Amino acid sequence: MANIVLVANLNCDRILQLDKPLVTGGRFHYQDLGRRLGGGGANSGLGLVWAGHRVALVSQVGQDDTGDWLLAKASTSGLDCHLVSRRPGNTCEMMLVMTPDGERTIIRPQRPVFELPAPPNWRNWDALYINSSAEGVVSWAKTALPHCLVVAQLAKDNRQRPCHILVASETDLHGRTDLSWWEFAMGIAGDSLQAFVVTQGERGAILCTADGLQHVPAIPAELKDATGAGDAYAGGLIHGLVSGNSLPDAMAEAAHWGAMAVATPSSVPGVLLKDALEQAGS
């Protein structure tokens, strides 16, 4: 078992199921499927909990009934929420507009500023995962790098993400840079970077290092809900790495997690992944 810190969002997702694909200017009927636990913290963290790790979530929710519900839901699901802070005001819902083909459109309000407190003692932790634009993540990462594995998701802009492993989807790179992937990643992550993992959906993922590129195939799956698939992939990657696997083997594990995520109609990983991890541990 590893001790893992996730700096990532904890969301209340409101699901609206449409009767047909979205088109500009169209009119649609929807079914309100209610709210569910979501956000990168839950989507990555629950699989790691099921894999037997201690997972502490660093996030922020409002001081309202929705914030209470999120913390209760996350805590009873096995996530350590003692580092989740409360801010004055409401916890806004994320609107997930789902189409029959499993694709989704996310509508959310602008997030309030979240400032991280002083970092923990990294000698007590095995891995730090960053998937948040919180103020202070750069200093957290820099203090963690000498003591534990640091994995980070590429931000939507080119802000710094000091880390050992940088993760991004290929679509996030379109039009971002004229540099090679490795040069671009080094500019984001710094000299500590060991690998840049670029996911390509059903085409798999590319392991990019100073030595070149290596393709790791995807696992075929029926698409039911793409929400959270990238987060599940990151969880599988972290699990593989803290378990002592090589980067290609950890990416193969992540591909399994991602496939089971898209085959499950939920944001967070579902019973397919939970059952698979229980069988692997038995």
Secondary structure, 3 states (H helix, E strand, C coil): CCEEEEEECCEEEEEEEECCCCCCCCCCCEEEEEEEEECHHHHHHHHHHHCCCEEEEECEEECCHHHHHHHHHHHHCCCECCCCEEECCCCCCEEEEECCCCCEEEECCCCCCCECCCCCCHHHCCEEEEECCCECHHHHHHHHCCCCEEEEECCCCCCCCCCCEEEEEHHHHCCCCCCCHHHHHHHHHCCCCCEEEEECHHHCEEEEECCEEEEECCCCCCCCCCCCHHHHHHHHHHHHHHCCCCHHHHHHHHHHHHHHHHCCCCCCCCHHHHHHHHHHHC
